[in-house]
Amino acid sequence: MSDHPQRSPVGAGFRVLPDGVPPIALKPACLNLRHKLMYVDERQQARGMVDDSSSTRIFFCACTHDSLGPDDQPVDARSCDPSRPCFRR
């Protein structure tokens, strides 16, 4: 284990991660893209940023409250991109 604690950007500052909590890598995404952990893990609460490292995470659209976006296409971290008419940055 490193002598230096891991830090994760949250809000205006940084918070030290407890031992055993894996760091996350947030990537830019549509402002309307959501998943459950965004409501319980404060590290994932940045709108317009998602951690797409999970292959089992279920995403939903904040506009439709469904797994399909306003364009009737599935939503996830990889397919919700600027090529879609509903994409918001």
Secondary structure, 3 states (H helix, E strand, C coil): CCCCCCEEEECCEEEECCCCCCCCCEEECCCCEEEHHHHCCHHHCCCCEEECCCCCCCEEECCCCECECCCCCECCCCCCCCCCCCCCC
